[in-house]
Amino acid sequence: MNTTKKGIIILTSTGLSTETVRDTAEKFFDSLPNKSVAIVTTAAEGKANNKYSKLAESQFRELGFDVIDFIDLENNPQADFAGYSVIYVCGGNTFKLLKYAQKANFKVAIIKLLERNGIYIGVSAGAIILSPTIQIAASVAPDPNEVGIRNLEGFGLINFEICPHYNPALNKELAVYEKTTTNKVIRISNSQAIIITGTEQKIIG
């Protein structure tokens, strides 16, 4: 469910690292007015120097993007996303990402991106923050809450929760967690993604 009814949301465990996800994203990229992407590195250890941040940069370059910028909401909360057709949010610590995304009012930037028919790509933590809550990050293969955030309310731009990096070893923790939440929990493996266009959503990979 894409509450803005415009734009495209791609929720992944590993970004554009699998052929199916990359090919699907590339079809959407073809219709963009410009090939510009903001890679949000806030959650990633090492920020722009993280190997997965660098991988995303090289992937977008291979896909013909001519504007590829790294943005860190922790150090640049006033960042302007208006000129980008794609926002790609790296994975990492979900609590850290939400804390600085809240401080930067990043939800508004995402809504405006979708309203202009842009594309949001969330990787792991970058996918989880769109949910009504990030509580799953504290309960299933939990991240350390190293920033001490207490309000775990997510952006609520989708009406379900996500379990990225899903594998059957997580089933016991997930079963316990699902008894504590009223939201549907959708599992995606490292090769899968959830594609949301308007009110339609599907899992690929």
C-alpha positions, 0 to 999 in steps of 0.5 A, a space after each residue: 500500500 502506497 498511501 500517496 497513490 503516486 510514485 513507486 516504492 521498492 522494499 528490499 533486503 539487499 538493494 539492486 544486488 539481485 538480477 530480478 530486482 535490478 531488472 525490475 527497477 531498471 524498467 521503472 528508471 526508464 520512465 524517469 525525467 532524469 537519472 538522479 539519485 540520493 543515496 542516504 547513508 545514515 544507517 550504514 557503518 562508515 556512511 559513504 565509505 561503507 562497501 554497500 554504499 559504494 556498491 550502490 553507487 557503482 550500480 547506479 552508475 552502470 544503470 546510466 545515472 549521471 547524478 549520484 549523491 551521498 546524503 547523511 541525515 545525521 550530519 546534514 538534516 537540512 538536505 534538499 531532496 527536491 531535485 532527485 528522481 530516486 531516493 535510495 536508503 541504505 541498510 544498517 542500524 534501524 534505530 539510528 536511521 529512524 532517529 535522524 530521519 525523524 529529526 530531518 523530517 525525512 518523511 516529508 521528503 519521501 512523500 514529495 518524491 512519490 507525489 512527483 512520481 519518483 522512486 523510493 528504494 529502501 534496503 533493510 532498515 531503509 525499508 523498515 522505517 516506512 512501516 507503522 512501527 520499527 518494533 520488529 528491529 528490536 524483536 527479530 534478529 534485533 539491532 542494538 538500539 545504540 542511539 537510545 531512541 524510545 519512540 519506535 513509530 515508523 513513517 506509516 507510509 505502508 500498512 504492514 511490517 517487513 522482515 528483511 533478510 528472512 530465512 526459516 531460522 527466524 520463524 520462532 522469533 517471528 511467531 513470537 513477535 507476530 503475537 504482539 503486533 496487529 500489523 501484517 508482517 511480510 517476509 522478504 529474503 535477500 533475493 526478494 523485493 516488494 514493489 508498490 505502485 499505487 494501491 498494488 503491491 507484489 513480491 518479486 524474486 
